[in-house]
Amino acid sequence: MDEDKDYSKWTVLREGDGGRHVHELQTVLVQQGFWPGEDDMLWWQFGSDTCSAVQTFQVRFRLLGLHYQ
């Protein structure tokens, strides 16, 4: 883990959230080839399609099991 980064200041996003930070996440997911769904993208919502895209991303990059406090 990069010791120079302050992970405590990162925005934590969860299913049901919405807004600019969710849209930024969705944009990165799309850039990486993971589609967060038409409706979620349209409304900038962290819905079930965005959740699935995040989970697929985590599996692809072996990020499951990492928990930050």
ChimeraX attribute file (.defattr): number of C-alpha atoms within 10 A of each C-alpha:
attribute: neighborCount
match mode: 1-to-1
recipient: residues
	/A:1	4
	/A:2	6
	/A:3	6
	/A:4	6
	/A:5	9
	/A:6	8
	/A:7	11
	/A:8	9
	/A:9	7
	/A:10	8
	/A:11	9
	/A:12	11
	/A:13	13
	/A:14	13
	/A:15	13
	/A:16	11
	/A:17	13
	/A:18	16
	/A:19	11
	/A:20	10
	/A:21	16
	/A:22	25
	/A:23	19
	/A:24	12
	/A:25	17
	/A:26	24
	/A:27	16
	/A:28	13
	/A:29	17
	/A:30	15
	/A:31	10
	/A:32	10
	/A:33	11
	/A:34	18
	/A:35	20
	/A:36	25
	/A:37	19
	/A:38	11
	/A:39	13
	/A:40	20
	/A:41	19
	/A:42	9
	/A:43	13
	/A:44	21
	/A:45	24
	/A:46	27
	/A:47	20
	/A:48	14
	/A:49	18
	/A:50	26
	/A:51	18
	/A:52	16
	/A:53	19
	/A:54	19
	/A:55	15
	/A:56	16
	/A:57	17
	/A:58	14
	/A:59	12
	/A:60	10
	/A:61	9
	/A:62	10
	/A:63	12
	/A:64	12
	/A:65	8
	/A:66	7
	/A:67	6
	/A:68	7
	/A:69	5
